[in-house]
Amino acid sequence: MKFSLPKGTRDILPSKIGQWKEVCEKASALAARYGFSEIITPEFEDTALFERGVGKGTDIVTKEMYTFSRSPKESYTLKPEGTAPVIRAYIQNGMGSLPQPVKLFYITSCYRAENPQKGRQRQFHQFGAEVIGAASPAADCEVISLADTFLKMMDVGEYELNINSVGCPECRREYYALLLSFLEERKDRLCEDCVSRMDLNPMRVFDCKNETCQAALAGAPLMIDHLCEKCAEHFEGVKEALDASGIRYVVNPKIVRGLDYYTNTAFEFIPVGEGTAQSTLCAGGRYDGLCELLGGESTPGVGFGLGLERLLLSVGEGEAESPCCDLFVAPLGKEALYKALSIKQQLINAGFSVQTDMMSRSLKAQMKYADKIGAAKVLMIGEDEMAKGVGTLRDMKTKEQFPVPLDDIAALAGAIKAEE
């Protein structure tokens, strides 16, 4: 029986791993330049963390979570997103006592039981950043700036930053009444998901991709037109901070995001132009009530999540070069193999990349293999070399050959370095 990948997952092969590492290294280095520290949270958390934090009525919780248990009293879920676990860690580890704000970033796997499609997998990887403890619009600008700079650094092509304000619980109460009245009159034109959203978070109908629903929403009241004074002031502050930072944006009143914990600022980076297959490169927003909702003190927060699979779709996945091989040791015979293994280990300990034959091949076959893996030099050890204590070193580029002592590792190392 042959086994295949689970649906919605992928292997990252050696030819691709170099690009993955480069993306992660660039993300980490840029986040550090902005003053963010890395955090690693478990791959699974208490199910209630996501039910309470993300929202019981969200698609993530109702349809997409991978949940398991070992007893009736235990229920765990593979993390479908990164923010709730970070806030849980912030609370549990007393990070509120640290100098505020606390700026954290992560590169992690997430899991959602979605219908797999290009750029959307059941196991995916996410670069995320959170600023916890700052209510200022400058904090919103900080995470947006980090995401914007990273997307430019990765040369993803043309994109547009869409921003909106989803208000706060206070100003949403009056707005929800207006929106529900509007939706009730058009309920028969809405899909089943939108009808269910009406009772839980009616603003999320704007997130529906159903064309019939979108047509029914024409003329709907918008949250941005019903913000309380404090929320309106905050949104103006965000726009002013973005203007001051030279970050272009478009105000899109229908950006609401699919998670219940968002308040005030919501944003998405959306690709534009021909051939753009994915709707969102990066998204995030403010979540001022999440920390308190998860059992902590009332603490403001704002952050984003950026899917690496979608990023690489925009960038284009490249093939990695073969790993560097400074020296290939080509032994002929059992005694020569043992000598090759000793030399290999000593040179690796000295910082060189060294390989040797493990398949008892002929010298001709070993030379072909050394050429295929890109070895810079080959050390040939046969019976005559063993008897004399001197091997033959071949430069694979110039084809020059010269003798080298087998027991003088320092001299051998110097010969390998010569004319590199």
C-alpha positions in Angstrom: 0.0 0.0 0.0 1.3 3.4 -1.0 0.7 6.3 1.4 0.0 9.9 0.2 0.0 13.2 1.9 -3.1 14.1 4.0 -5.4 16.3 2.0 -4.4 20.0 2.2 -0.8 19.4 3.2 2.5 19.5 1.3 6.1 18.3 1.5 8.7 21.1 1.4 11.5 19.3 -0.5 15.2 20.0 -0.3 15.0 21.9 -3.6 12.5 24.3 -2.0 13.7 24.5 1.6 16.4 27.2 0.8 13.7 29.7 -0.3 11.6 28.9 2.8 14.5 29.5 5.1 15.3 32.7 3.3 11.8 34.0 3.7 11.7 33.1 7.4 15.2 34.6 8.0 14.2 37.9 6.3 10.9 38.0 8.3 12.8 37.4 11.6 15.5 39.9 10.8 13.0 42.6 9.8 10.8 42.1 12.9 14.0 42.4 15.1 14.8 45.7 13.4 11.3 46.9 14.4 12.0 45.8 18.0 9.9 42.7 18.0 11.0 39.6 20.0 10.2 36.0 18.8 7.8 33.8 20.7 7.0 30.1 20.1 3.6 28.8 21.4 2.5 25.1 21.3 1.0 23.6 18.2 -2.2 22.8 20.1 -4.1 24.7 22.9 -7.2 24.2 25.0 -10.2 24.3 22.7 -12.0 26.8 24.8 -9.2 29.3 24.1 -10.3 29.5 20.4 -14.0 29.2 21.2 -13.8 32.2 23.5 -11.1 34.2 21.7 -11.9 33.7 18.0 -15.7 33.4 18.5 -18.1 30.4 18.7 -20.0 31.7 15.7 -17.0 32.1 13.4 -16.3 29.7 10.5 -13.0 28.8 12.1 -14.6 27.5 15.2 -17.8 26.0 13.7 -16.3 24.4 10.6 -12.5 24.4 10.5 -10.9 23.4 13.7 -9.0 20.1 14.3 -10.1 19.1 17.8 -9.1 16.0 19.8 -9.4 14.7 23.3 -7.9 12.0 25.6 -10.7 12.1 28.2 -14.1 13.8 28.6 -12.4 16.5 30.7 -9.8 17.4 28.0 -10.3 19.0 24.6 -7.5 20.3 22.6 -7.3 22.0 19.2 -4.5 22.4 16.7 -4.1 26.2 16.5 -6.0 27.7 13.6 -4.4 31.1 14.1 -1.6 32.7 16.1 -3.0 35.7 18.1 -5.1 33.9 20.8 -2.1 31.6 21.8 0.2 34.7 22.0 -2.3 36.5 24.3 -2.7 33.4 26.4 1.1 33.3 26.8 1.2 37.0 27.6 -1.3 36.5 30.4 0.0 33.2 31.8 3.6 34.4 31.9 2.9 37.7 33.5 4.2 39.7 30.6 2.0 42.6 31.6 4.7 43.4 34.2 7.3 43.9 31.4 7.9 47.4 29.8 4.9 48.2 27.7 4.1 47.7 24.9 5.3 44.1 24.5 6.1 43.5 20.8 6.1 39.8 19.7 6.4 38.0 16.4 6.1 34.3 15.4 6.6 32.0 12.5 4.4 29.0 13.0 2.2 26.3 11.5 -1.6 26.7 11.7 -4.3 24.2 10.9 -7.8 24.7 9.4 -10.1 22.0 7.8 -10.8 24.1 4.8 -11.4 23.0 1.2 -7.9 23.0 -0.1 -7.1 25.2 -3.1 -4.2 27.2 -4.5 -2.7 29.2 -1.7 -5.1 27.7 0.9 -4.1 24.6 2.8 -5.2 22.7 5.8 -1.7 23.0 7.3 -0.2 26.4 6.5 2.5 28.6 7.8 2.1 32.1 9.1 4.3 35.0 10.0 2.6 37.1 12.6 3.3 40.1 14.8 1.5 41.6 17.8 1.9 44.9 19.7 0.3 44.3 23.2 -0.3 47.1 25.7 -0.5 50.2 23.3 -3.8 51.8 22.5 -2.3 54.5 20.3 -2.9 54.7 16.5 0.9 54.6 16.3 0.8 50.9 17.3 -1.7 50.2 14.5 0.7 51.9 12.1 3.6 49.9 13.6 2.3 46.5 12.6 1.0 47.8 9.3 4.4 49.3 8.5 6.1 46.0 9.4 3.9 44.0 7.1 4.1 46.6 4.3 7.9 46.7 4.5 8.1 42.9 4.4 5.9 42.6 1.4 8.0 45.2 -0.4 11.2 43.4 0.6 9.9 40.1 -0.8 8.9 41.9 -4.1 5.4 40.4 -4.2 4.2 42.8 -6.9 1.5 45.4 -6.8 -0.9 45.4 -3.9 -3.2 47.7 -2.1 -3.6 48.3 1.7 -7.3 48.4 2.6 -8.2 49.8 6.0 -11.5 50.1 7.9 -12.8 50.6 11.4 -15.2 48.0 12.9 -15.8 50.2 16.0 -16.1 49.1 19.6 -18.8 47.2 21.4 -20.5 50.4 22.5 -20.9 52.0 19.0 -21.7 48.6 17.4 -24.8 48.1 19.5 -26.7 50.9 17.7 -25.2 50.0 14.4 -26.1 46.4 14.7 -29.8 47.4 15.2 -29.7 49.3 11.9 -27.9 46.6 10.0 -30.2 43.8 11.3 -33.2 45.8 10.3 -31.7 46.1 6.8 -30.8 42.4 6.6 -34.2 41.2 7.9 -35.8 42.8 4.8 -33.4 40.9 2.5 -33.1 37.7 4.5 -34.6 35.5 1.8 -31.7 36.6 -0.6 -29.0 35.7 1.8 -27.1 32.4 2.0 -27.5 30.1 4.9 -24.1 31.2 6.4 -25.1 34.9 6.3 -28.5 34.2 8.0 -26.7 32.4 10.8 -24.2 35.3 11.1 -27.0 37.7 11.7 -27.5 36.5 15.3 -23.9 36.2 16.1 -21.9 39.0 14.3 -24.1 40.6 11.6 -21.1 42.7 10.3 -19.5 39.5 9.0 -22.1 39.3 6.2 -19.8 41.8 4.4 -17.1 39.1 4.4 -19.3 36.7 2.4 -18.0 35.9 -1.1 -21.4 34.8 -2.4 -22.3 37.2 -5.3 -26.0 37.0 -4.5 -25.4 38.1 -0.9 -23.1 40.9 -2.1 -25.8 42.1 -4.4 -28.4 42.0 -1.5 -26.0 44.1 0.6 -26.1 47.1 -1.8 -27.0 50.2 0.2 -26.5 48.5 3.6 -25.5 50.9 6.4 -21.8 50.8 7.1 -20.0 50.8 10.5 -17.6 53.5 9.4 -20.6 55.9 9.2 -21.7 55.1 12.7 -18.5 55.2 14.8 -18.7 56.7 18.3 -16.5 59.8 18.8 -13.6 57.8 20.4 -13.5 55.2 17.6 -13.8 57.9 14.9 -10.9 59.8 16.5 -8.8 56.6 16.7 -9.4 55.8 13.0 -8.4 59.4 12.0 -5.2 58.9 14.1 -4.4 55.7 12.2 -4.8 57.4 8.8 -2.6 60.3 10.0 0.1 57.9 11.3 0.0 56.1 7.9 0.3 59.3 6.0 3.2 60.4 8.2 4.9 57.1 7.5 4.4 57.4 3.7 2.2 54.3 3.6 -0.5 54.5 0.9 -4.0 53.0 1.8 -7.6 52.9 0.7 -10.5 53.1 3.1 -12.7 50.1 2.4 -15.8 50.1 4.6 -16.5 46.4 3.9 -13.2 45.1 5.4 -14.5 43.4 8.6 -12.3 40.3 9.0 -13.7 36.9 10.0 -12.7 36.8 13.7 -14.9 38.1 16.5 -12.1 39.7 18.6 -11.4 42.6 16.2 -12.2 46.2 17.4 -11.5 49.5 15.7 -8.9 49.0 13.0 -9.1 46.2 10.5 -6.9 45.9 7.4 -5.9 43.7 4.5 -3.2 43.8 1.9 -4.8 42.8 -1.4 -2.9 42.1 -4.6 -3.9 44.1 -7.7 -3.3 43.7 -11.4 -3.6 40.9 -13.9 -3.0 37.3 -12.8 -3.7 37.9 -9.1 -5.4 34.8 -8.0 -5.5 35.3 -4.2 -7.6 37.8 -2.4 -5.5 38.6 0.6 -1.7 38.6 1.2 -1.8 39.7 4.8 -4.5 40.8 7.2 -5.0 42.0 10.8 -6.4 44.6 13.1 -6.9 45.7 16.7 -8.3 43.5 19.4 -8.6 45.6 22.6 -10.9 43.3 24.4 -9.2 40.0 23.7 -6.8 40.0 26.7 -9.7 40.6 29.1 -11.9 38.0 27.3 -9.1 35.4 27.9 -8.9 36.1 31.6 -6.3 38.8 31.8 -6.4 42.5 32.6 -8.0 44.9 30.1 -5.1 45.4 27.7 -5.1 46.8 24.1 -3.5 44.9 21.3 -3.1 45.0 17.5 -1.4 42.6 15.1 -1.4 40.8 11.7 -1.0 37.3 10.2 0.7 36.7 6.8 0.4 33.4 5.1 3.8 32.2 3.7 2.2 29.9 1.1 0.3 32.8 -0.4 3.4 35.0 -0.2 5.4 32.4 -2.2 2.6 32.2 -4.8 3.0 35.9 -5.4 6.8 35.7 -5.3 7.2 32.5 -7.3 8.7 29.4 -5.7 12.4 28.9 -6.8 14.7 26.0 -6.9 17.5 25.9 -4.3 21.1 25.3 -5.3 22.7 22.1 -4.0 24.4 22.4 -0.6 28.1 23.4 -0.8 30.6 20.5 -0.8 34.2 21.6 -0.2 35.6 18.1 -0.5 34.5 14.7 -1.6 36.7 11.9 -0.3 36.8 9.0 -2.8 38.1 5.8 -1.2 38.9 2.5 -2.9 38.8 -0.5 -0.6 37.9 -1.1 3.1 41.0 0.4 4.7 40.8 3.5 2.5 37.1 3.9 3.5 38.0 3.9 7.2 40.7 6.5 6.5 38.2 8.5 4.5 35.7 8.5 7.4 38.4 9.7 9.8 39.5 12.5 7.5 35.9 13.5 6.8 35.0 13.8 10.5 38.2 15.8 11.3 37.5 18.3 8.4 33.8 18.6 9.3 34.9 19.5 12.9 37.2 22.1 11.4 34.3 23.7 9.6 34.4 22.2 6.1 31.6 20.6 4.2 32.8 17.1 3.4 31.2 14.0 1.9 32.5 10.5 1.1 31.3 7.4 -0.8 29.0 5.0 1.0 28.1 2.7 -1.9 31.4 1.0 -2.8 31.5 2.6 -6.2 34.3 2.6 -8.7 36.6 5.6 -8.8 35.0 6.7 -12.1 31.5 6.4 -10.6 32.6 8.4 -7.5 34.1 11.2 -9.7 30.8 11.4 -11.6 28.9 11.6 -8.3 31.3 14.3 -6.9 30.7 16.4 -10.1 26.9 16.0 -9.8 26.8 17.3 -6.2 29.1 20.2 -7.0 32.2 19.2 -5.0 35.0 21.7 -5.3 37.7 19.2 -4.8 38.1 15.4 -4.6 40.6 13.5 -2.4 41.3 10.1 -3.9 42.6 7.4 -1.6 43.5 3.9 -3.0 45.9 1.2 -2.0 49.0 3.1 -3.2 47.9 6.3 -1.4 47.4 4.3 1.8 50.8 2.7 1.6 52.5 6.1 1.0 50.4 8.1 3.4 49.7 10.6 0.6 46.4 11.1 -1.2 45.7 12.7 -4.5 43.7 15.9 -4.4 41.9 17.0 -7.6 40.5 20.4 -8.3 37.2 19.8 -10.1 37.3 23.1 -11.8 40.9 23.3 -13.1 41.3 19.5 -13.3 44.7 19.9 -11.6 45.9 17.1 -9.3 48.6 17.1 -6.6 49.7 15.0 -3.6 48.6 15.8 -0.1 49.5 14.2 3.3 46.7 12.0 4.7 47.8 12.4 8.3 48.3 16.2 8.4 44.8 17.6 8.6 46.1 21.1 8.9 48.0 20.8 5.6 45.0 19.1 3.9 42.7 21.9 5.1 45.1 24.5 3.7 45.1 22.6 0.3 41.3 22.6 0.3 41.2 26.4 0.9 43.9 27.1 -1.7 42.6 29.0 -4.8 38.9 28.9 -3.6 
